[in-house]
Amino acid sequence: MGWIWLLLASAFEVGFTTTLRLSHNFKNLYAVAGFVVCVALSLLFLELAERLIPLGTAYAIWTGIGAVGTVAIGIIWFGEPATAVRLLLIAGLIACAIGLKITSGR
């Protein structure tokens, strides 16, 4: 169940980075509300995950999935560059997250 909590936490992390971008310096109140909800849920689910997964592993995977998801949103929705080097580095993040999952022992 810890890994499910961690995936939910990571999804809400992507949500809060995206709504932060959409908040336009906290002027868009709907985006600000979404940001606050996503931050709260992300941290709640991260805390639940850390009860079952080693702290360092949970945090590294949370930030890794959040980073990959945020880059994907940036490329797909905001027209950010998808250069070969950038995609290669993202693949490295994914490989590290998989390695941590495999070696976590849980």
N, C-alpha and C positions, 0 to 999 in steps of 0.2 A: 504494500500500500504506500510505502514511502516514496517509491518512484512515481506513482500516480500523483501524489501531493507535489512532488518536485516538478513534474511536467505542467501541472496547473499553475504553480508559482511562476514558472518560466513563461508560460503563455500570458499571464497577467503582467509580467515584466515587459514583454513586448507591447502589451496594451498601454502601459504607463509611459513608455518612451514615445509611442506613437501619439497618444493624446497630449503629451507634453509639446510635441512638435505642432500639433493642431491648435494648441491653446493660444498661440500668437501673443507671447509674453503675458499669459494669464488674463487675456482680454475676452476670450471666447469661453463664457461660463459653462457651456455644455461640455466642452473639452476639459476644462478644469475639474468639473465634477467627475468625469470619466477618469481623469488622472488620479484623483484622490481615491476613488473606489478601487482602481487597478493597483495602486500602491498598497493599500490596506490588504486587499486579497492576496497579492503577491507575497507580502511579508507573512501573512497568516499561514499560507500554504507552505512557504519556506520553513517556517518554524515547525510545522507539523512534520515535514519531511526530515528535518534535522533530528527529530526524536528517533528515527529509524535508520538513517543513513549517516555515516561519519560527517562531521561538520565541514571539514575541508573539501570533501568530495561533493557534498550537497551545494556548497557555495560556488565552487568552481563550475559545476554543471549548470547551476542557475544562471550565472553570469555568461557562460558560454552559449547556452541556448538563447538567452536574451540577446546577446550580441549578434548571433547568426540570424535570429528572427528579425531583429531591428534592421540589420543590413538588407535582408530580403525585402522588408517593407519599404525601405528607402529606395531600393532598385526598382521594385514593381510599381509603387504608388507615387514616389516623389522624383522619379527620373534620375536617381543618383547613378554614377558610373558603375558598370559591371566589367571592369578590366580583368584580364587574365590573372594578373598578380593579385588583385583583390580577391577574386574567387579562389585562388590557390591558398591564400592565407585563411580564408573562411573554411576551406576544406581541412586545413591544419587544426583549426579550432574544433571542428567536428570530430576529427580523429583523436584529439586529446580527450574530449568528453567521453568518447567510446572507451578509450583506454582506462579512464578513471572508473567508469561503470564496471568494466571487466575486472579490475583489480580491487574494487571496494570490498569484496568479500560478503556483500549482502545483497 
